Amino acid sequence: MHGNWNNDMHDGFGWGWIPMTIMMLLVFGTLIWLGVALLRRTGPQQHAVATGPTAPPALSAQQILAERLARGEIEPDDYRTRLEALTTTRP
């Protein structure tokens, strides 16, 4: 009586291993999915570090010209001439 039951379940030829394998794959897959989902929800400060800093806003031509004057790249007379050229409308 016990000998036949032992041979059917433990000799490796039964079909019981298929559902057990599928269940274990589902359990491990779920655990991995939960781990990845939790890591993605770490917060905005970590996400900002991963994506890098944002670009500064674009400067207008007048602001760039003023910065060049402040750095000493152009003379005040040149600054005035260029600023006048930027602000004057041409027909």
CNS distance restraints for C-alpha pairs under 8 A (distance, minus, plus):
assign (resid   1 and name CA) (resid   5 and name CA) 7.01 0.50 0.50
assign (resid   2 and name CA) (resid   6 and name CA) 6.21 0.50 0.50
assign (resid   3 and name CA) (resid   7 and name CA) 6.34 0.50 0.50
assign (resid   4 and name CA) (resid   8 and name CA) 6.35 0.50 0.50
assign (resid   5 and name CA) (resid   9 and name CA) 6.35 0.50 0.50
assign (resid   6 and name CA) (resid  10 and name CA) 5.88 0.50 0.50
assign (resid   6 and name CA) (resid  11 and name CA) 7.71 0.50 0.50
assign (resid   7 and name CA) (resid  11 and name CA) 5.50 0.50 0.50
assign (resid   8 and name CA) (resid  13 and name CA) 7.29 0.50 0.50
assign (resid   8 and name CA) (resid  14 and name CA) 6.14 0.50 0.50
assign (resid   9 and name CA) (resid  13 and name CA) 7.79 0.50 0.50
assign (resid   9 and name CA) (resid  14 and name CA) 5.95 0.50 0.50
assign (resid   9 and name CA) (resid  16 and name CA) 7.76 0.50 0.50
assign (resid  10 and name CA) (resid  14 and name CA) 7.62 0.50 0.50
assign (resid  15 and name CA) (resid  19 and name CA) 7.97 0.50 0.50
assign (resid  16 and name CA) (resid  20 and name CA) 6.68 0.50 0.50
assign (resid  17 and name CA) (resid  21 and name CA) 5.94 0.50 0.50
assign (resid  18 and name CA) (resid  22 and name CA) 6.28 0.50 0.50
assign (resid  19 and name CA) (resid  23 and name CA) 6.08 0.50 0.50
assign (resid  20 and name CA) (resid  24 and name CA) 6.18 0.50 0.50
assign (resid  21 and name CA) (resid  25 and name CA) 6.21 0.50 0.50
assign (resid  22 and name CA) (resid  26 and name CA) 6.20 0.50 0.50
assign (resid  23 and name CA) (resid  27 and name CA) 6.13 0.50 0.50
assign (resid  24 and name CA) (resid  28 and name CA) 6.10 0.50 0.50
assign (resid  25 and name CA) (resid  29 and name CA) 5.85 0.50 0.50
assign (resid  26 and name CA) (resid  30 and name CA) 5.99 0.50 0.50
assign (resid  27 and name CA) (resid  31 and name CA) 6.27 0.50 0.50
assign (resid  28 and name CA) (resid  32 and name CA) 6.18 0.50 0.50
assign (resid  29 and name CA) (resid  33 and name CA) 6.08 0.50 0.50
assign (resid  30 and name CA) (resid  34 and name CA) 6.09 0.50 0.50
assign (resid  31 and name CA) (resid  35 and name CA) 6.17 0.50 0.50
assign (resid  32 and name CA) (resid  36 and name CA) 6.26 0.50 0.50
assign (resid  33 and name CA) (resid  37 and name CA) 6.12 0.50 0.50
assign (resid  34 and name CA) (resid  38 and name CA) 6.10 0.50 0.50
assign (resid  35 and name CA) (resid  39 and name CA) 6.22 0.50 0.50
assign (resid  36 and name CA) (resid  40 and name CA) 6.26 0.50 0.50
assign (resid  37 and name CA) (resid  41 and name CA) 6.54 0.50 0.50
assign (resid  38 and name CA) (resid  42 and name CA) 6.95 0.50 0.50
assign (resid  42 and name CA) (resid  46 and name CA) 6.59 0.50 0.50
assign (resid  42 and name CA) (resid  47 and name CA) 7.62 0.50 0.50
assign (resid  43 and name CA) (resid  47 and name CA) 6.55 0.50 0.50
assign (resid  44 and name CA) (resid  48 and name CA) 6.11 0.50 0.50
assign (resid  45 and name CA) (resid  49 and name CA) 6.50 0.50 0.50
assign (resid  46 and name CA) (resid  50 and name CA) 6.41 0.50 0.50
assign (resid  47 and name CA) (resid  51 and name CA) 6.33 0.50 0.50
assign (resid  48 and name CA) (resid  52 and name CA) 5.96 0.50 0.50
assign (resid  48 and name CA) (resid  53 and name CA) 6.96 0.50 0.50
assign (resid  49 and name CA) (resid  53 and name CA) 7.20 0.50 0.50
assign (resid  59 and name CA) (resid  63 and name CA) 5.96 0.50 0.50
assign (resid  59 and name CA) (resid  64 and name CA) 6.40 0.50 0.50
assign (resid  60 and name CA) (resid  64 and name CA) 6.36 0.50 0.50
assign (resid  61 and name CA) (resid  65 and name CA) 6.14 0.50 0.50
assign (resid  61 and name CA) (resid  86 and name CA) 7.71 0.50 0.50
assign (resid  62 and name CA) (resid  66 and name CA) 6.13 0.50 0.50
assign (resid  62 and name CA) (resid  83 and name CA) 6.77 0.50 0.50
assign (resid  62 and name CA) (resid  86 and name CA) 7.56 0.50 0.50
assign (resid  63 and name CA) (resid  67 and name CA) 6.18 0.50 0.50
assign (resid  64 and name CA) (resid  68 and name CA) 6.24 0.50 0.50
assign (resid  65 and name CA) (resid  69 and name CA) 6.36 0.50 0.50
assign (resid  65 and name CA) (resid  79 and name CA) 6.92 0.50 0.50
assign (resid  65 and name CA) (resid  82 and name CA) 7.90 0.50 0.50
assign (resid  65 and name CA) (resid  83 and name CA) 7.45 0.50 0.50
assign (resid  66 and name CA) (resid  70 and name CA) 6.17 0.50 0.50
assign (resid  66 and name CA) (resid  79 and name CA) 7.61 0.50 0.50
assign (resid  67 and name CA) (resid  71 and name CA) 6.12 0.50 0.50
assign (resid  68 and name CA) (resid  72 and name CA) 6.23 0.50 0.50
assign (resid  68 and name CA) (resid  73 and name CA) 5.24 0.50 0.50
assign (resid  68 and name CA) (resid  74 and name CA) 6.21 0.50 0.50
assign (resid  69 and name CA) (resid  73 and name CA) 5.88 0.50 0.50
assign (resid  69 and name CA) (resid  74 and name CA) 5.24 0.50 0.50
assign (resid  69 and name CA) (resid  75 and name CA) 6.52 0.50 0.50
assign (resid  69 and name CA) (resid  76 and name CA) 6.82 0.50 0.50
assign (resid  69 and name CA) (resid  79 and name CA) 6.60 0.50 0.50
assign (resid  74 and name CA) (resid  78 and name CA) 6.21 0.50 0.50
assign (resid  74 and name CA) (resid  79 and name CA) 6.50 0.50 0.50
assign (resid  75 and name CA) (resid  79 and name CA) 6.14 0.50 0.50
assign (resid  76 and name CA) (resid  80 and name CA) 6.23 0.50 0.50
assign (resid  77 and name CA) (resid  81 and name CA) 6.26 0.50 0.50
assign (resid  78 and name CA) (resid  82 and name CA) 6.11 0.50 0.50
assign (resid  79 and name CA) (resid  83 and name CA) 5.95 0.50 0.50
assign (resid  80 and name CA) (resid  84 and name CA) 6.01 0.50 0.50
assign (resid  81 and name CA) (resid  85 and name CA) 6.28 0.50 0.50
assign (resid  82 and name CA) (resid  86 and name CA) 6.23 0.50 0.50
assign (resid  83 and name CA) (resid  87 and name CA) 6.19 0.50 0.50
assign (resid  84 and name CA) (resid  88 and name CA) 5.84 0.50 0.50
